[in-house]
Amino acid sequence: MLDEIFDNFSKNSIFKNKRTLQANYTPEVIRHRESEIKQIASILAPSLRLEKPSNLFLYGVTGTGKTLSVKYVVSQLLEKAKTGGFNLRIIYINCKLKKVADTEYRILAELLSALGKKVPETGLPTDSLYKQFIEIVNEEDQLLILVLDEIDQAVDKIGDSLLYNLTRLDSSLKGSQISLVGISNRLTFVDTLDPRIKSSLSEEQIVFHPYDAVQLKDILTQRATEAFKEGVIGDGVLDKCAAYAASEHGDARRALDLLRVAGEIAEREGGNVLEMKHIDQSEQKIEKDSVLDIVKSQPKQFQLTLLSIIENARNYNGTAFYTGDVFEKYSSFCQEARAKQITQRRISDIIGEFDMLGLITTKVISRGRGGKTREIRLAINKSLVEKVEGILRDNLSV
């Protein structure tokens, strides 16, 4: 029986090169990000004279091309540096990955590993790792650019001491220099940092706006031509896929995932045409998987806040509730979980991020002299709420 399944898959693939639909694929031409790529290149170009470029921060919601654009510019920079014999090094770290960026120690260990120095996963003082890092960078005059992707995730987990220490390293270096490139899904990220760190960063900023449906269709058309065999894509498929993604913050990554998973579903059915029904099935599957992944990967304070929102949604039976309601329930959960309580202002920031992620919908309303607040409604599919709540209660032990 299994031989038949395997034989059918090997003979009847509708894909030509599925890799072009994956998030880590960098196309030769990056569409609709020409302006942002030019800005990044202009800011980092002094590195080709071994002059320290300004620290750079890129902002925008998920799937707006931030990482793709940086990696494209970085690859071109390194080619130029290699041709010209410049001693330029660029290290990329994804701060969302577990066991890489959940402590300051592990981020430093990852930086040292990229520089060719292996250290134990735990056990040494953090100061010792900084000392080793400085010694290695000082071995030869060089310019080092550190690209910290999803830096907001690391700061949420470990605080902003990492950024503070990195911005102070230049004073300990001899002929070498370090520049930072931070990538964040949160537009207000730098505003939450300690004023001393903001002053040290003196960063340039580029905001990546969401793609619209026309731009998403153009991106999908480019990738679909590379990914699928000729004649596979049915009428209206790319339009529907782009429309789905455009309605959810213009996320190109989601659009590509929708198309890839739809292709996999069509292939499993033994078909040779990708139809609109496959996009619908793909959307349902991805929504479930992505919501559960988001919930599992969030820091403890985010999970406490989301559980408070779910509890309020149940108590208010589908009607809107407010930031103060969430904070009141959050406070009681903190006591149960024996967790440190953060401020209502920070809870309000987290609520804004949940809105951006599509887990809730919010509406800012005025209460006259009482100021402004948010009306909140849960946006997680009803069929998933029980499972999400179960994950949160297990993780938080409440």
C-alpha positions in Angstrom: 0.0 0.0 0.0 2.8 2.4 0.9 4.7 1.6 -2.2 1.7 2.8 -4.3 1.6 6.1 -2.4 5.3 6.7 -2.7 5.3 5.7 -6.4 2.5 8.1 -7.2 4.3 11.0 -5.4 7.5 10.3 -7.3 5.8 10.2 -10.7 3.1 12.9 -10.4 4.7 15.9 -8.7 3.1 19.2 -9.7 6.1 21.0 -8.3 9.1 22.0 -10.3 11.1 23.6 -7.5 9.2 23.8 -4.2 12.1 25.5 -2.5 11.3 28.8 -4.2 8.1 29.0 -2.0 10.0 28.7 1.3 10.7 31.6 3.6 14.5 31.2 3.5 14.7 31.4 -0.3 16.2 34.6 -1.7 15.1 35.3 -5.3 17.4 37.0 -7.8 14.9 39.9 -8.0 13.1 41.1 -4.9 9.9 42.8 -6.1 8.3 45.9 -4.5 11.2 46.5 -2.1 13.5 48.4 -4.4 13.4 51.6 -2.3 14.0 49.9 1.0 16.9 47.9 -0.5 18.5 51.1 -1.8 18.2 52.7 1.6 19.7 49.7 3.4 22.6 49.6 0.9 23.2 53.4 1.2 23.4 53.2 5.0 25.7 50.1 5.0 27.9 51.1 2.0 30.6 52.9 4.2 31.5 49.4 5.4 33.2 48.9 2.1 35.8 51.5 3.1 35.9 49.8 6.6 34.1 52.9 8.0 31.6 52.1 10.7 28.0 52.5 9.2 25.2 53.9 11.4 23.3 51.3 13.5 20.2 50.4 11.5 16.8 49.3 12.7 14.1 47.9 10.3 10.5 47.8 11.4 7.4 46.2 9.9 4.9 43.4 10.5 5.7 39.8 9.7 6.2 39.0 6.0 6.9 42.5 4.7 10.4 41.6 3.3 12.6 43.0 6.1 14.8 39.9 6.5 14.8 39.1 2.8 16.0 42.6 1.9 18.7 42.7 4.5 20.0 39.3 3.5 20.0 40.4 -0.1 22.1 43.5 0.6 24.4 41.6 2.9 25.2 39.0 0.3 26.0 41.8 -2.2 28.2 43.6 0.4 30.2 40.5 1.2 30.8 39.8 -2.6 32.1 43.4 -3.0 34.2 43.1 0.1 35.7 39.8 -1.1 36.5 41.2 -4.5 38.1 44.3 -3.0 39.9 42.4 -0.3 38.1 44.2 2.6 38.1 42.6 6.0 34.3 42.8 6.5 32.4 40.2 8.6 28.7 40.0 9.0 27.0 37.7 11.5 23.2 37.0 11.3 21.3 35.7 14.3 17.6 34.9 14.6 16.6 36.0 18.1 13.3 34.1 17.9 15.0 30.7 17.8 14.9 28.7 21.1 18.2 27.6 22.5 19.9 30.4 20.6 18.3 33.6 22.0 16.5 32.8 25.2 19.4 34.1 27.3 22.1 36.7 26.9 24.7 33.9 27.4 23.3 31.8 24.5 23.3 34.8 22.1 26.9 35.5 23.0 27.7 31.8 22.5 26.2 31.9 19.1 28.2 35.0 18.2 31.4 33.3 19.3 30.5 30.2 17.4 30.1 32.3 14.2 33.6 33.7 14.9 35.0 30.2 15.2 35.1 29.9 19.0 33.1 27.1 20.6 32.0 27.6 24.2 29.9 25.5 26.6 26.1 26.0 26.3 26.1 27.0 30.0 28.5 27.3 32.9 30.7 30.3 32.2 30.1 33.9 33.5 28.5 36.1 30.9 31.4 38.6 31.4 33.8 35.9 30.4 32.0 35.5 27.0 32.1 39.2 26.4 35.9 39.1 27.1 36.4 36.3 24.7 34.3 38.0 22.1 36.4 41.2 22.4 39.7 39.3 22.2 38.7 37.5 19.0 37.4 40.7 17.3 40.7 42.4 18.4 42.9 39.8 16.8 42.8 41.7 13.5 41.5 45.1 12.4 38.0 44.4 10.9 34.5 45.8 10.7 31.9 43.5 12.1 28.2 44.0 11.4 25.8 42.1 13.7 22.3 41.4 12.2 19.9 40.6 15.0 16.6 39.5 13.5 13.4 39.7 15.7 15.5 41.5 18.3 12.3 42.5 20.1 11.7 38.8 21.0 15.1 38.6 22.7 14.6 41.8 24.6 11.2 40.6 25.8 12.8 37.4 27.1 16.1 38.7 28.6 15.7 42.5 28.9 17.7 45.1 27.1 21.1 44.5 28.8 22.3 42.8 25.6 21.8 45.8 23.5 23.3 48.1 26.2 26.5 45.9 26.3 26.8 45.6 22.5 26.6 49.3 22.1 29.4 49.8 24.6 31.8 47.3 23.0 33.5 49.8 20.7 35.3 51.4 23.6 37.0 48.1 24.3 38.1 47.5 20.7 41.5 48.6 19.2 41.4 48.8 15.4 38.0 47.0 14.9 34.5 48.4 15.0 31.0 46.9 15.4 27.7 48.1 13.9 24.2 46.7 14.7 21.3 46.0 12.3 18.2 45.2 14.3 15.0 43.8 12.7 11.7 44.1 14.7 8.1 43.3 14.0 7.1 45.9 16.6 7.1 49.5 15.4 7.5 50.9 18.9 10.3 48.6 19.9 13.1 51.3 20.4 10.7 53.5 22.4 10.5 50.8 25.1 14.3 50.7 25.6 16.2 52.4 28.4 17.0 56.0 27.4 20.8 55.3 27.7 20.5 52.5 25.1 18.5 54.7 22.8 21.2 57.4 23.0 24.0 54.8 22.3 22.2 53.3 19.3 21.7 56.6 17.4 20.1 54.4 14.8 18.8 55.0 11.3 15.3 53.6 10.8 13.4 52.1 7.9 9.8 51.1 8.0 8.5 48.3 5.8 4.8 48.8 4.9 2.5 45.8 4.2 2.1 44.6 0.6 -1.2 45.2 -1.1 -3.1 42.5 -3.0 -1.7 43.6 -6.4 1.9 43.5 -5.1 1.3 40.1 -3.5 -0.1 38.7 -6.7 3.0 39.9 -8.6 5.3 38.2 -6.0 3.2 35.0 -6.2 3.3 35.0 -10.0 7.1 35.3 -9.9 7.5 32.5 -7.4 4.8 30.2 -8.9 6.5 30.3 -12.3 9.7 28.9 -10.6 7.9 26.5 -8.2 5.2 24.8 -10.3 5.2 22.9 -13.6 3.5 24.7 -16.5 -0.3 24.6 -16.6 -0.7 23.6 -12.9 -2.1 26.9 -11.6 -5.9 27.1 -12.1 -7.8 30.3 -12.9 -8.2 32.7 -10.0 -5.9 30.8 -7.7 -3.2 33.5 -7.4 -5.8 36.2 -7.0 -7.5 34.4 -4.2 -4.2 33.6 -2.5 -3.1 37.2 -2.7 -6.5 38.4 -1.4 -6.3 36.1 1.7 -2.8 37.4 2.6 -3.6 41.1 1.9 -6.6 40.9 4.3 -4.1 39.8 7.0 -1.6 42.6 7.2 -0.1 42.1 3.7 2.1 39.2 4.7 4.0 37.8 1.7 5.3 34.9 3.7 1.8 33.8 4.5 0.8 34.2 0.8 3.7 31.9 -0.2 2.9 29.4 2.6 -0.8 29.3 1.4 0.4 28.6 -2.2 2.9 25.9 -1.1 0.5 24.1 1.3 -2.3 24.3 -1.4 0.0 22.6 -3.8 0.8 19.9 -1.3 -2.9 19.3 -0.7 -3.6 19.1 -4.4 -0.7 16.7 -4.9 -1.9 14.4 -2.1 -5.3 14.2 -3.8 -3.5 13.0 -7.0 -4.5 16.0 -9.0 -2.4 17.9 -11.6 -4.2 21.3 -11.3 -4.1 23.6 -8.3 -7.7 24.9 -7.8 -9.3 27.6 -5.6 -10.7 25.0 -3.2 -7.1 24.0 -2.4 -6.4 27.6 -1.3 -9.4 27.4 1.1 -8.2 24.1 2.5 -4.7 25.5 2.9 -6.0 28.7 4.7 -7.8 26.6 7.3 -4.8 24.3 7.9 -2.3 27.2 8.2 -4.5 29.3 10.5 -4.7 26.4 12.9 -1.0 25.7 12.8 0.1 29.3 12.9 -2.1 30.2 15.9 -0.8 27.3 17.9 2.8 28.1 17.0 2.4 31.7 18.0 0.9 30.7 21.3 3.6 28.2 22.1 6.5 30.5 21.3 5.3 33.6 23.2 7.2 34.7 26.4 5.5 34.1 29.8 4.1 37.7 30.1 2.5 37.4 26.6 0.9 34.1 27.5 -0.5 35.5 30.8 -2.0 38.4 28.9 -3.5 36.1 26.2 -5.0 33.8 28.8 -6.6 36.9 30.5 -8.1 37.9 27.2 -9.6 34.5 26.6 -11.0 34.5 30.1 -12.6 37.9 29.5 -14.0 36.8 26.1 -15.8 33.9 27.8 -17.1 36.1 30.7 -18.4 38.8 28.3 -19.9 36.2 25.9 -18.6 37.7 22.7 -19.2 41.3 23.5 -16.3 43.8 23.8 -14.2 44.3 26.9 -11.5 46.7 27.8 -7.8 47.0 28.7 -8.6 47.4 32.4 -10.6 44.2 32.3 -7.6 42.3 30.9 -5.2 43.9 33.4 -7.4 42.9 36.3 -7.6 39.3 35.2 -3.9 39.3 34.3 -3.0 40.4 37.9 -4.9 37.4 39.4 -3.2 35.0 37.0 0.2 36.4 37.9 -0.5 35.6 41.6 -1.5 32.0 40.6 1.6 31.5 38.4 3.8 33.3 40.9 5.0 35.6 38.1 6.3 39.1 38.3 3.6 41.6 37.3 4.3 44.2 34.7 2.6 47.6 34.3 -0.7 48.2 32.6 1.0 50.3 30.0 3.1 47.3 29.0 0.0 45.1 28.9 -1.5 47.7 26.6 1.6 47.3 24.3 1.2 43.5 24.3 -2.5 43.9 23.4 -1.5 46.0 20.4 0.9 43.2 19.3 -1.8 40.6 19.6 -4.0 42.8 17.4 -1.1 43.0 14.9 -0.8 39.2 15.0 -4.5 38.8 14.3 -5.3 37.0 17.6 -7.7 39.8 18.7 -9.3 42.9 17.2 -9.2 46.2 19.0 -10.9 49.6 18.6 -9.6 52.7 20.4 -12.5 54.6 22.0 -12.6 57.9 24.0 -14.1 58.0 27.5 -14.1 61.8 27.7 -12.2 62.9 30.8 -11.4 59.3 31.5 -9.0 59.2 28.6 -8.8 56.6 25.9 -9.0 52.8 26.1 -9.3 49.8 23.8 -12.4 47.8 23.1 -11.2 44.2 22.7 -12.6 41.1 21.0 -11.0 37.7 20.6 -10.3 36.8 17.0 -9.1 33.2 17.4 -11.3 30.7 15.6 -13.8 29.2 18.1 -12.7 25.7 17.2 -9.2 26.6 18.4 -9.9 28.5 21.6 -10.1 25.4 23.9 -6.9 24.0 22.6 -5.1 27.4 22.9 -6.3 27.8 26.5 -5.1 24.3 27.3 -1.6 25.1 26.0 -1.5 28.3 28.0 -2.7 26.8 31.3 -0.3 23.9 31.0 2.7 26.2 30.3 1.7 28.6 33.1 0.5 26.0 35.6 -2.7 27.9 36.3 
